[in-house]
């Protein structure tokens, strides 16, 4: 069951709040990830939920944090990290 899909608008709001809560040194470090952050914030995964829903069971424990997992994979690939453990 595909449940609790975080919308793109909610994701952008989360990012905005997170950036505002950073101190100056953390913001400086964040600028080194600006290209990756731009990719993630422009990648709207909302249409993906419609396409993925048929592949999830309608019973049992719901899948959680699916868009976050996809964003993590995109970030890993963009940063050249090919191991989940790293």
PyMOL Python script that loads the backbone (N, CA, C, O; Angstrom):
from pymol import cmd

cmd.read_pdbstr("""\
ATOM      1  N   UNK A   1       0.847  -1.159   0.000  1.00  0.00           N
ATOM      2  CA  UNK A   1       0.000   0.000   0.000  1.00  0.00           C
ATOM      3  C   UNK A   1       0.906   1.240   0.000  1.00  0.00           C
ATOM      4  O   UNK A   1       1.811   1.366   0.825  1.00  0.00           O
ATOM      5  N   UNK A   2       0.651   2.115  -0.909  1.00  0.00           N
ATOM      6  CA  UNK A   2       1.406   3.368  -1.010  1.00  0.00           C
ATOM      7  C   UNK A   2       0.659   4.428  -0.215  1.00  0.00           C
ATOM      8  O   UNK A   2      -0.457   4.806  -0.573  1.00  0.00           O
ATOM      9  N   UNK A   3       1.259   4.900   0.846  1.00  0.00           N
ATOM     10  CA  UNK A   3       0.566   5.801   1.756  1.00  0.00           C
ATOM     11  C   UNK A   3       1.489   6.956   2.142  1.00  0.00           C
ATOM     12  O   UNK A   3       2.714   6.843   2.101  1.00  0.00           O
ATOM     13  N   UNK A   4       0.870   8.047   2.510  1.00  0.00           N
ATOM     14  CA  UNK A   4       1.606   9.213   3.022  1.00  0.00           C
ATOM     15  C   UNK A   4       2.656   9.722   2.041  1.00  0.00           C
ATOM     16  O   UNK A   4       3.809   9.930   2.420  1.00  0.00           O
ATOM     17  N   UNK A   5       2.271   9.920   0.799  1.00  0.00           N
ATOM     18  CA  UNK A   5       3.186  10.463  -0.196  1.00  0.00           C
ATOM     19  C   UNK A   5       3.394  11.938   0.103  1.00  0.00           C
ATOM     20  O   UNK A   5       2.434  12.709   0.093  1.00  0.00           O
ATOM     21  N   UNK A   6       4.605  12.337   0.363  1.00  0.00           N
ATOM     22  CA  UNK A   6       4.913  13.741   0.634  1.00  0.00           C
ATOM     23  C   UNK A   6       4.868  14.515  -0.684  1.00  0.00           C
ATOM     24  O   UNK A   6       5.638  14.236  -1.603  1.00  0.00           O
ATOM     25  N   UNK A   7       3.971  15.478  -0.766  1.00  0.00           N
ATOM     26  CA  UNK A   7       3.820  16.233  -2.012  1.00  0.00           C
ATOM     27  C   UNK A   7       5.044  17.108  -2.263  1.00  0.00           C
ATOM     28  O   UNK A   7       5.833  17.382  -1.359  1.00  0.00           O
ATOM     29  N   UNK A   8       5.179  17.532  -3.498  1.00  0.00           N
ATOM     30  CA  UNK A   8       6.307  18.389  -3.864  1.00  0.00           C
ATOM     31  C   UNK A   8       6.225  19.726  -3.110  1.00  0.00           C
ATOM     32  O   UNK A   8       7.241  20.269  -2.678  1.00  0.00           O
ATOM     33  N   UNK A   9       5.019  20.236  -2.962  1.00  0.00           N
ATOM     34  CA  UNK A   9       4.841  21.500  -2.235  1.00  0.00           C
ATOM     35  C   UNK A   9       5.281  21.339  -0.777  1.00  0.00           C
ATOM     36  O   UNK A   9       5.931  22.225  -0.223  1.00  0.00           O
ATOM     37  N   UNK A  10       4.928  20.210  -0.158  1.00  0.00           N
ATOM     38  CA  UNK A  10       5.352  19.956   1.228  1.00  0.00           C
ATOM     39  C   UNK A  10       6.867  19.812   1.315  1.00  0.00           C
ATOM     40  O   UNK A  10       7.484  20.273   2.276  1.00  0.00           O
ATOM     41  N   UNK A  11       7.463  19.175   0.315  1.00  0.00           N
ATOM     42  CA  UNK A  11       8.916  19.014   0.290  1.00  0.00           C
ATOM     43  C   UNK A  11       9.603  20.379   0.192  1.00  0.00           C
ATOM     44  O   UNK A  11      10.569  20.641   0.909  1.00  0.00           O
ATOM     45  N   UNK A  12       9.112  21.237  -0.685  1.00  0.00           N
ATOM     46  CA  UNK A  12       9.699  22.573  -0.820  1.00  0.00           C
ATOM     47  C   UNK A  12       9.560  23.366   0.471  1.00  0.00           C
ATOM     48  O   UNK A  12      10.472  24.098   0.855  1.00  0.00           O
ATOM     49  N   UNK A  13       8.429  23.224   1.137  1.00  0.00           N
ATOM     50  CA  UNK A  13       8.225  23.907   2.422  1.00  0.00           C
ATOM     51  C   UNK A  13       9.202  23.369   3.465  1.00  0.00           C
ATOM     52  O   UNK A  13       9.775  24.140   4.234  1.00  0.00           O
ATOM     53  N   UNK A  14       9.392  22.067   3.492  1.00  0.00           N
ATOM     54  CA  UNK A  14      10.347  21.445   4.419  1.00  0.00           C
ATOM     55  C   UNK A  14      11.767  21.966   4.176  1.00  0.00           C
ATOM     56  O   UNK A  14      12.480  22.307   5.120  1.00  0.00           O
ATOM     57  N   UNK A  15      12.169  22.024   2.903  1.00  0.00           N
ATOM     58  CA  UNK A  15      13.513  22.513   2.561  1.00  0.00           C
ATOM     59  C   UNK A  15      13.671  23.967   2.984  1.00  0.00           C
ATOM     60  O   UNK A  15      14.693  24.352   3.551  1.00  0.00           O
ATOM     61  N   UNK A  16      12.666  24.759   2.706  1.00  0.00           N
ATOM     62  CA  UNK A  16      12.715  26.173   3.073  1.00  0.00           C
ATOM     63  C   UNK A  16      12.877  26.346   4.579  1.00  0.00           C
ATOM     64  O   UNK A  16      13.713  27.129   5.030  1.00  0.00           O
ATOM     65  N   UNK A  17      12.082  25.619   5.352  1.00  0.00           N
ATOM     66  CA  UNK A  17      12.192  25.697   6.812  1.00  0.00           C
ATOM     67  C   UNK A  17      13.545  25.210   7.300  1.00  0.00           C
ATOM     68  O   UNK A  17      14.125  25.792   8.216  1.00  0.00           O
ATOM     69  N   UNK A  18      14.053  24.140   6.689  1.00  0.00           N
ATOM     70  CA  UNK A  18      15.338  23.582   7.108  1.00  0.00           C
ATOM     71  C   UNK A  18      16.473  24.569   6.843  1.00  0.00           C
ATOM     72  O   UNK A  18      17.360  24.733   7.680  1.00  0.00           O
ATOM     73  N   UNK A  19      16.450  25.219   5.694  1.00  0.00           N
ATOM     74  CA  UNK A  19      17.502  26.183   5.356  1.00  0.00           C
ATOM     75  C   UNK A  19      17.448  27.379   6.305  1.00  0.00           C
ATOM     76  O   UNK A  19      18.487  27.883   6.732  1.00  0.00           O
ATOM     77  N   UNK A  20      16.246  27.829   6.634  1.00  0.00           N
ATOM     78  CA  UNK A  20      16.122  28.966   7.548  1.00  0.00           C
ATOM     79  C   UNK A  20      16.655  28.650   8.948  1.00  0.00           C
ATOM     80  O   UNK A  20      17.086  29.553   9.665  1.00  0.00           O
ATOM     81  N   UNK A  21      16.626  27.389   9.332  1.00  0.00           N
ATOM     82  CA  UNK A  21      17.078  27.017  10.673  1.00  0.00           C
ATOM     83  C   UNK A  21      18.588  26.796  10.764  1.00  0.00           C
ATOM     84  O   UNK A  21      19.110  26.566  11.855  1.00  0.00           O
ATOM     85  N   UNK A  22      19.301  26.861   9.628  1.00  0.00           N
ATOM     86  CA  UNK A  22      20.742  26.640   9.629  1.00  0.00           C
ATOM     87  C   UNK A  22      21.492  27.865  10.130  1.00  0.00           C
ATOM     88  O   UNK A  22      21.050  28.997   9.934  1.00  0.00           O
ATOM     89  N   UNK A  23      22.622  27.632  10.773  1.00  0.00           N
ATOM     90  CA  UNK A  23      23.478  28.756  11.154  1.00  0.00           C
ATOM     91  C   UNK A  23      24.375  29.117   9.961  1.00  0.00           C
ATOM     92  O   UNK A  23      24.330  28.447   8.929  1.00  0.00           O
ATOM     93  N   UNK A  24      25.168  30.147  10.093  1.00  0.00           N
ATOM     94  CA  UNK A  24      25.964  30.654   8.971  1.00  0.00           C
ATOM     95  C   UNK A  24      26.951  29.631   8.425  1.00  0.00           C
ATOM     96  O   UNK A  24      27.095  29.501   7.209  1.00  0.00           O
ATOM     97  N   UNK A  25      27.632  28.907   9.301  1.00  0.00           N
ATOM     98  CA  UNK A  25      28.609  27.929   8.815  1.00  0.00           C
ATOM     99  C   UNK A  25      27.912  26.768   8.099  1.00  0.00           C
ATOM    100  O   UNK A  25      28.440  26.239   7.122  1.00  0.00           O
ATOM    101  N   UNK A  26      26.743  26.375   8.575  1.00  0.00           N
ATOM    102  CA  UNK A  26      25.995  25.316   7.909  1.00  0.00           C
ATOM    103  C   UNK A  26      25.487  25.777   6.538  1.00  0.00           C
ATOM    104  O   UNK A  26      25.497  25.008   5.577  1.00  0.00           O
ATOM    105  N   UNK A  27      25.046  27.029   6.456  1.00  0.00           N
ATOM    106  CA  UNK A  27      24.603  27.573   5.160  1.00  0.00           C
ATOM    107  C   UNK A  27      25.753  27.632   4.166  1.00  0.00           C
ATOM    108  O   UNK A  27      25.572  27.371   2.977  1.00  0.00           O
ATOM    109  N   UNK A  28      26.939  27.977   4.662  1.00  0.00           N
ATOM    110  CA  UNK A  28      28.115  28.034   3.796  1.00  0.00           C
ATOM    111  C   UNK A  28      28.418  26.646   3.230  1.00  0.00           C
ATOM    112  O   UNK A  28      28.732  26.503   2.049  1.00  0.00           O
ATOM    113  N   UNK A  29      28.320  25.627   4.086  1.00  0.00           N
ATOM    114  CA  UNK A  29      28.555  24.256   3.636  1.00  0.00           C
ATOM    115  C   UNK A  29      27.471  23.826   2.644  1.00  0.00           C
ATOM    116  O   UNK A  29      27.751  23.092   1.696  1.00  0.00           O
ATOM    117  N   UNK A  30      26.245  24.278   2.861  1.00  0.00           N
ATOM    118  CA  UNK A  30      25.133  23.923   1.979  1.00  0.00           C
ATOM    119  C   UNK A  30      25.348  24.449   0.563  1.00  0.00           C
ATOM    120  O   UNK A  30      24.869  23.845  -0.397  1.00  0.00           O
ATOM    121  N   UNK A  31      26.053  25.553   0.421  1.00  0.00           N
ATOM    122  CA  UNK A  31      26.282  26.101  -0.921  1.00  0.00           C
ATOM    123  C   UNK A  31      27.091  25.151  -1.789  1.00  0.00           C
ATOM    124  O   UNK A  31      26.993  25.205  -3.015  1.00  0.00           O
ATOM    125  N   UNK A  32      27.883  24.287  -1.182  1.00  0.00           N
ATOM    126  CA  UNK A  32      28.639  23.320  -1.982  1.00  0.00           C
ATOM    127  C   UNK A  32      27.716  22.259  -2.589  1.00  0.00           C
ATOM    128  O   UNK A  32      28.111  21.546  -3.512  1.00  0.00           O
ATOM    129  N   UNK A  33      26.512  22.156  -2.080  1.00  0.00           N
ATOM    130  CA  UNK A  33      25.516  21.214  -2.611  1.00  0.00           C
ATOM    131  C   UNK A  33      24.423  21.934  -3.404  1.00  0.00           C
ATOM    132  O   UNK A  33      23.364  21.358  -3.654  1.00  0.00           O
ATOM    133  N   UNK A  34      24.662  23.162  -3.793  1.00  0.00           N
ATOM    134  CA  UNK A  34      23.613  23.956  -4.432  1.00  0.00           C
ATOM    135  C   UNK A  34      23.105  23.340  -5.734  1.00  0.00           C
ATOM    136  O   UNK A  34      21.911  23.417  -6.020  1.00  0.00           O
ATOM    137  N   UNK A  35      23.984  22.733  -6.524  1.00  0.00           N
ATOM    138  CA  UNK A  35      23.549  22.106  -7.784  1.00  0.00           C
ATOM    139  C   UNK A  35      22.645  20.913  -7.487  1.00  0.00           C
ATOM    140  O   UNK A  35      21.600  20.750  -8.118  1.00  0.00           O
ATOM    141  N   UNK A  36      23.043  20.090  -6.537  1.00  0.00           N
ATOM    142  CA  UNK A  36      22.225  18.937  -6.158  1.00  0.00           C
ATOM    143  C   UNK A  36      20.897  19.380  -5.560  1.00  0.00           C
ATOM    144  O   UNK A  36      19.852  18.802  -5.857  1.00  0.00           O
ATOM    145  N   UNK A  37      20.939  20.394  -4.726  1.00  0.00           N
ATOM    146  CA  UNK A  37      19.715  20.908  -4.116  1.00  0.00           C
ATOM    147  C   UNK A  37      18.767  21.463  -5.179  1.00  0.00           C
ATOM    148  O   UNK A  37      17.553  21.283  -5.087  1.00  0.00           O
ATOM    149  N   UNK A  38      19.320  22.133  -6.181  1.00  0.00           N
ATOM    150  CA  UNK A  38      18.494  22.655  -7.267  1.00  0.00           C
ATOM    151  C   UNK A  38      17.821  21.515  -8.033  1.00  0.00           C
ATOM    152  O   UNK A  38      16.663  21.628  -8.433  1.00  0.00           O
ATOM    153  N   UNK A  39      18.545  20.429  -8.230  1.00  0.00           N
ATOM    154  CA  UNK A  39      17.959  19.270  -8.922  1.00  0.00           C
ATOM    155  C   UNK A  39      16.824  18.678  -8.102  1.00  0.00           C
ATOM    156  O   UNK A  39      15.758  18.369  -8.636  1.00  0.00           O
ATOM    157  N   UNK A  40      17.054  18.522  -6.811  1.00  0.00           N
ATOM    158  CA  UNK A  40      16.036  17.913  -5.958  1.00  0.00           C
ATOM    159  C   UNK A  40      14.796  18.786  -5.825  1.00  0.00           C
ATOM    160  O   UNK A  40      13.676  18.276  -5.805  1.00  0.00           O
ATOM    161  N   UNK A  41      14.986  20.089  -5.735  1.00  0.00           N
ATOM    162  CA  UNK A  41      13.829  20.965  -5.581  1.00  0.00           C
ATOM    163  C   UNK A  41      13.063  21.145  -6.884  1.00  0.00           C
ATOM    164  O   UNK A  41      11.881  21.489  -6.860  1.00  0.00           O
ATOM    165  N   UNK A  42      13.708  20.920  -8.008  1.00  0.00           N
ATOM    166  CA  UNK A  42      12.989  21.031  -9.282  1.00  0.00           C
ATOM    167  C   UNK A  42      12.369  19.705  -9.718  1.00  0.00           C
ATOM    168  O   UNK A  42      11.565  19.674 -10.649  1.00  0.00           O
ATOM    169  N   UNK A  43      12.735  18.617  -9.054  1.00  0.00           N
ATOM    170  CA  UNK A  43      12.233  17.292  -9.398  1.00  0.00           C
ATOM    171  C   UNK A  43      10.913  17.031  -8.671  1.00  0.00           C
ATOM    172  O   UNK A  43      10.900  16.683  -7.490  1.00  0.00           O
ATOM    173  N   UNK A  44       9.823  17.201  -9.386  1.00  0.00           N
ATOM    174  CA  UNK A  44       8.498  16.970  -8.820  1.00  0.00           C
ATOM    175  C   UNK A  44       8.146  15.490  -8.983  1.00  0.00           C
ATOM    176  O   UNK A  44       7.922  15.022 -10.099  1.00  0.00           O
ATOM    177  N   UNK A  45       8.100  14.766  -7.881  1.00  0.00           N
ATOM    178  CA  UNK A  45       7.820  13.337  -7.916  1.00  0.00           C
ATOM    179  C   UNK A  45       6.334  13.012  -7.760  1.00  0.00           C
ATOM    180  O   UNK A  45       5.968  11.836  -7.734  1.00  0.00           O
ATOM    181  N   UNK A  46       5.477  14.016  -7.659  1.00  0.00           N
ATOM    182  CA  UNK A  46       4.050  13.771  -7.469  1.00  0.00           C
ATOM    183  C   UNK A  46       3.448  12.875  -8.555  1.00  0.00           C
ATOM    184  O   UNK A  46       2.680  11.974  -8.217  1.00  0.00           O
ATOM    185  N   UNK A  47       3.758  13.077  -9.847  1.00  0.00           N
ATOM    186  CA  UNK A  47       3.191  12.189 -10.865  1.00  0.00           C
ATOM    187  C   UNK A  47       3.648  10.736 -10.729  1.00  0.00           C
ATOM    188  O   UNK A  47       2.968   9.825 -11.202  1.00  0.00           O
ATOM    189  N   UNK A  48       4.774  10.521 -10.097  1.00  0.00           N
ATOM    190  CA  UNK A  48       5.300   9.167  -9.925  1.00  0.00           C
ATOM    191  C   UNK A  48       4.392   8.314  -9.034  1.00  0.00           C
ATOM    192  O   UNK A  48       4.296   7.102  -9.227  1.00  0.00           O
ATOM    193  N   UNK A  49       3.739   8.935  -8.077  1.00  0.00           N
ATOM    194  CA  UNK A  49       2.856   8.206  -7.156  1.00  0.00           C
ATOM    195  C   UNK A  49       1.743   7.494  -7.916  1.00  0.00           C
ATOM    196  O   UNK A  49       1.387   6.365  -7.579  1.00  0.00           O
ATOM    197  N   UNK A  50       1.197   8.136  -8.923  1.00  0.00           N
ATOM    198  CA  UNK A  50       0.118   7.542  -9.719  1.00  0.00           C
ATOM    199  C   UNK A  50       0.626   6.319 -10.480  1.00  0.00           C
ATOM    200  O   UNK A  50      -0.074   5.312 -10.582  1.00  0.00           O
ATOM    201  N   UNK A  51       1.824   6.406 -11.003  1.00  0.00           N
ATOM    202  CA  UNK A  51       2.391   5.307 -11.779  1.00  0.00           C
ATOM    203  C   UNK A  51       2.855   4.142 -10.901  1.00  0.00           C
ATOM    204  O   UNK A  51       2.828   2.990 -11.335  1.00  0.00           O
ATOM    205  N   UNK A  52       3.277   4.436  -9.676  1.00  0.00           N
ATOM    206  CA  UNK A  52       3.772   3.393  -8.785  1.00  0.00           C
ATOM    207  C   UNK A  52       2.669   2.685  -8.004  1.00  0.00           C
ATOM    208  O   UNK A  52       2.838   1.530  -7.614  1.00  0.00           O
ATOM    209  N   UNK A  53       1.560   3.348  -7.774  1.00  0.00           N
ATOM    210  CA  UNK A  53       0.492   2.797  -6.931  1.00  0.00           C
ATOM    211  C   UNK A  53       0.071   1.381  -7.313  1.00  0.00           C
ATOM    212  O   UNK A  53      -0.128   0.567  -6.412  1.00  0.00           O
ATOM    213  N   UNK A  54      -0.079   1.033  -8.601  1.00  0.00           N
ATOM    214  CA  UNK A  54      -0.495  -0.329  -8.933  1.00  0.00           C
ATOM    215  C   UNK A  54       0.512  -1.407  -8.525  1.00  0.00           C
ATOM    216  O   UNK A  54       0.143  -2.578  -8.440  1.00  0.00           O
ATOM    217  N   UNK A  55       1.742  -1.052  -8.278  1.00  0.00           N
ATOM    218  CA  UNK A  55       2.775  -2.023  -7.926  1.00  0.00           C
ATOM    219  C   UNK A  55       2.826  -2.313  -6.423  1.00  0.00           C
ATOM    220  O   UNK A  55       3.588  -3.174  -5.984  1.00  0.00           O
ATOM    221  N   UNK A  56       2.033  -1.613  -5.651  1.00  0.00           N
ATOM    222  CA  UNK A  56       1.998  -1.806  -4.204  1.00  0.00           C
ATOM    223  C   UNK A  56       0.729  -2.549  -3.822  1.00  0.00           C
ATOM    224  O   UNK A  56      -0.332  -2.319  -4.403  1.00  0.00           O
ATOM    225  N   UNK A  57       0.836  -3.431  -2.852  1.00  0.00           N
ATOM    226  CA  UNK A  57      -0.299  -4.191  -2.360  1.00  0.00           C
ATOM    227  C   UNK A  57      -1.311  -3.247  -1.712  1.00  0.00           C
ATOM    228  O   UNK A  57      -0.942  -2.208  -1.164  1.00  0.00           O
ATOM    229  N   UNK A  58      -2.572  -3.616  -1.780  1.00  0.00           N
ATOM    230  CA  UNK A  58      -3.619  -2.822  -1.134  1.00  0.00           C
ATOM    231  C   UNK A  58      -3.859  -3.266   0.302  1.00  0.00           C
ATOM    232  O   UNK A  58      -4.687  -2.689   1.006  1.00  0.00           O
ATOM    233  N   UNK A  59      -3.134  -4.288   0.731  1.00  0.00           N
ATOM    234  CA  UNK A  59      -3.259  -4.778   2.098  1.00  0.00           C
ATOM    235  C   UNK A  59      -1.882  -4.797   2.746  1.00  0.00           C
ATOM    236  O   UNK A  59      -0.860  -4.671   2.072  1.00  0.00           O
ATOM    237  N   UNK A  60      -1.873  -4.953   4.036  1.00  0.00           N
ATOM    238  CA  UNK A  60      -0.602  -5.040   4.733  1.00  0.00           C
ATOM    239  C   UNK A  60      -0.064  -3.685   5.154  1.00  0.00           C
ATOM    240  O   UNK A  60      -0.744  -2.663   5.076  1.00  0.00           O
ATOM    241  N   UNK A  61       1.164  -3.715   5.597  1.00  0.00           N
ATOM    242  CA  UNK A  61       1.819  -2.498   6.082  1.00  0.00           C
ATOM    243  C   UNK A  61       2.045  -1.536   4.929  1.00  0.00           C
ATOM    244  O   UNK A  61       2.575  -1.933   3.892  1.00  0.00           O
ATOM    245  N   UNK A  62       1.652  -0.276   5.090  1.00  0.00           N
ATOM    246  CA  UNK A  62       1.855   0.692   4.011  1.00  0.00           C
ATOM    247  C   UNK A  62       3.323   1.061   3.841  1.00  0.00           C
ATOM    248  O   UNK A  62       4.090   1.088   4.804  1.00  0.00           O
ATOM    249  N   UNK A  63       3.691   1.340   2.617  1.00  0.00           N
ATOM    250  CA  UNK A  63       5.040   1.826   2.324  1.00  0.00           C
ATOM    251  C   UNK A  63       5.134   3.277   2.788  1.00  0.00           C
ATOM    252  O   UNK A  63       4.238   4.079   2.526  1.00  0.00           O
ATOM    253  N   UNK A  64       6.193   3.597   3.459  1.00  0.00           N
ATOM    254  CA  UNK A  64       6.363   4.953   3.989  1.00  0.00           C
ATOM    255  C   UNK A  64       7.583   5.610   3.362  1.00  0.00           C
ATOM    256  O   UNK A  64       8.558   4.936   3.027  1.00  0.00           O
ATOM    257  N   UNK A  65       7.525   6.908   3.208  1.00  0.00           N
ATOM    258  CA  UNK A  65       8.657   7.734   2.773  1.00  0.00           C
ATOM    259  C   UNK A  65       9.162   7.383   1.371  1.00  0.00           C
ATOM    260  O   UNK A  65      10.358   7.498   1.105  1.00  0.00           O
ATOM    261  N   UNK A  66       8.292   6.967   0.493  1.00  0.00           N
ATOM    262  CA  UNK A  66       8.727   6.591  -0.849  1.00  0.00           C
ATOM    263  C   UNK A  66       9.360   7.748  -1.629  1.00  0.00           C
ATOM    264  O   UNK A  66      10.420   7.552  -2.224  1.00  0.00           O
ATOM    265  N   UNK A  67       8.756   8.953  -1.654  1.00  0.00           N
ATOM    266  CA  UNK A  67       9.426  10.027  -2.405  1.00  0.00           C
ATOM    267  C   UNK A  67      10.779  10.406  -1.803  1.00  0.00           C
ATOM    268  O   UNK A  67      11.699  10.799  -2.521  1.00  0.00           O
ATOM    269  N   UNK A  68      10.887  10.285  -0.480  1.00  0.00           N
ATOM    270  CA  UNK A  68      12.158  10.595   0.168  1.00  0.00           C
ATOM    271  C   UNK A  68      13.241   9.595  -0.243  1.00  0.00           C
ATOM    272  O   UNK A  68      14.405   9.961  -0.402  1.00  0.00           O
ATOM    273  N   UNK A  69      12.847   8.335  -0.413  1.00  0.00           N
ATOM    274  CA  UNK A  69      13.798   7.312  -0.857  1.00  0.00           C
ATOM    275  C   UNK A  69      14.258   7.601  -2.281  1.00  0.00           C
ATOM    276  O   UNK A  69      15.444   7.479  -2.585  1.00  0.00           O
ATOM    277  N   UNK A  70      13.325   7.986  -3.159  1.00  0.00           N
ATOM    278  CA  UNK A  70      13.703   8.322  -4.533  1.00  0.00           C
ATOM    279  C   UNK A  70      14.624   9.544  -4.556  1.00  0.00           C
ATOM    280  O   UNK A  70      15.604   9.574  -5.299  1.00  0.00           O
ATOM    281  N   UNK A  71      14.305  10.544  -3.744  1.00  0.00           N
ATOM    282  CA  UNK A  71      15.178  11.727  -3.689  1.00  0.00           C
ATOM    283  C   UNK A  71      16.563  11.356  -3.172  1.00  0.00           C
ATOM    284  O   UNK A  71      17.563  11.902  -3.639  1.00  0.00           O
ATOM    285  N   UNK A  72      16.632  10.446  -2.225  1.00  0.00           N
ATOM    286  CA  UNK A  72      17.933   9.998  -1.699  1.00  0.00           C
ATOM    287  C   UNK A  72      18.758   9.323  -2.782  1.00  0.00           C
ATOM    288  O   UNK A  72      19.965   9.548  -2.880  1.00  0.00           O
ATOM    289  N   UNK A  73      18.104   8.489  -3.602  1.00  0.00           N
ATOM    290  CA  UNK A  73      18.818   7.839  -4.699  1.00  0.00           C
ATOM    291  C   UNK A  73      19.311   8.854  -5.725  1.00  0.00           C
ATOM    292  O   UNK A  73      20.426   8.734  -6.231  1.00  0.00           O
ATOM    293  N   UNK A  74      18.488   9.850  -6.032  1.00  0.00           N
ATOM    294  CA  UNK A  74      18.903  10.895  -6.971  1.00  0.00           C
ATOM    295  C   UNK A  74      20.104  11.645  -6.416  1.00  0.00           C
ATOM    296  O   UNK A  74      21.059  11.915  -7.144  1.00  0.00           O
ATOM    297  N   UNK A  75      20.063  11.981  -5.137  1.00  0.00           N
ATOM    298  CA  UNK A  75      21.179  12.689  -4.504  1.00  0.00           C
ATOM    299  C   UNK A  75      22.438  11.833  -4.486  1.00  0.00           C
ATOM    300  O   UNK A  75      23.535  12.331  -4.741  1.00  0.00           O
ATOM    301  N   UNK A  76      22.284  10.548  -4.185  1.00  0.00           N
ATOM    302  CA  UNK A  76      23.437   9.646  -4.186  1.00  0.00           C
ATOM    303  C   UNK A  76      24.095   9.614  -5.564  1.00  0.00           C
ATOM    304  O   UNK A  76      25.315   9.727  -5.683  1.00  0.00           O
ATOM    305  N   UNK A  77      23.283   9.461  -6.592  1.00  0.00           N
ATOM    306  CA  UNK A  77      23.832   9.407  -7.955  1.00  0.00           C
ATOM    307  C   UNK A  77      24.492  10.726  -8.332  1.00  0.00           C
ATOM    308  O   UNK A  77      25.550  10.747  -8.961  1.00  0.00           O
ATOM    309  N   UNK A  78      23.855  11.826  -7.941  1.00  0.00           N
ATOM    310  CA  UNK A  78      24.399  13.142  -8.279  1.00  0.00           C
ATOM    311  C   UNK A  78      25.734  13.398  -7.577  1.00  0.00           C
ATOM    312  O   UNK A  78      26.611  14.068  -8.121  1.00  0.00           O
ATOM    313  N   UNK A  79      25.877  12.865  -6.377  1.00  0.00           N
ATOM    314  CA  UNK A  79      27.120  13.059  -5.617  1.00  0.00           C
ATOM    315  C   UNK A  79      28.149  11.972  -5.885  1.00  0.00           C
ATOM    316  O   UNK A  79      29.254  12.013  -5.344  1.00  0.00           O
ATOM    317  N   UNK A  80      27.789  10.993  -6.723  1.00  0.00           N
ATOM    318  CA  UNK A  80      28.731   9.929  -7.054  1.00  0.00           C
ATOM    319  C   UNK A  80      28.908   8.899  -5.952  1.00  0.00           C
ATOM    320  O   UNK A  80      29.938   8.228  -5.886  1.00  0.00           O
ATOM    321  N   UNK A  81      27.920   8.770  -5.095  1.00  0.00           N
ATOM    322  CA  UNK A  81      27.955   7.777  -4.024  1.00  0.00           C
ATOM    323  C   UNK A  81      27.064   6.612  -4.456  1.00  0.00           C
ATOM    324  O   UNK A  81      25.867   6.789  -4.682  1.00  0.00           O
ATOM    325  N   UNK A  82      27.648   5.435  -4.566  1.00  0.00           N
ATOM    326  CA  UNK A  82      26.902   4.292  -5.092  1.00  0.00           C
ATOM    327  C   UNK A  82      26.691   3.211  -4.044  1.00  0.00           C
ATOM    328  O   UNK A  82      26.410   2.063  -4.389  1.00  0.00           O
ATOM    329  N   UNK A  83      26.823   3.559  -2.774  1.00  0.00           N
ATOM    330  CA  UNK A  83      26.622   2.619  -1.683  1.00  0.00           C
ATOM    331  C   UNK A  83      25.676   3.244  -0.671  1.00  0.00           C
ATOM    332  O   UNK A  83      25.898   4.364  -0.211  1.00  0.00           O
ATOM    333  N   UNK A  84      24.625   2.519  -0.327  1.00  0.00           N
ATOM    334  CA  UNK A  84      23.682   3.018   0.661  1.00  0.00           C
ATOM    335  C   UNK A  84      24.356   3.174   2.024  1.00  0.00           C
ATOM    336  O   UNK A  84      24.033   4.089   2.782  1.00  0.00           O
ATOM    337  N   UNK A  85      25.286   2.286   2.327  1.00  0.00           N
ATOM    338  CA  UNK A  85      25.991   2.354   3.606  1.00  0.00           C
ATOM    339  C   UNK A  85      26.815   3.632   3.750  1.00  0.00           C
ATOM    340  O   UNK A  85      26.978   4.138   4.861  1.00  0.00           O
ATOM    341  N   UNK A  86      27.331   4.155   2.651  1.00  0.00           N
ATOM    342  CA  UNK A  86      28.129   5.378   2.717  1.00  0.00           C
ATOM    343  C   UNK A  86      27.235   6.587   2.821  1.00  0.00           C
ATOM    344  O   UNK A  86      27.726   7.714   2.887  1.00  0.00           O
TER     345      UNK A  86
END
""", "prot")
cmd.dss("prot")
cmd.show_as("cartoon", "prot")
cmd.util.cbc("prot")
cmd.orient("prot")
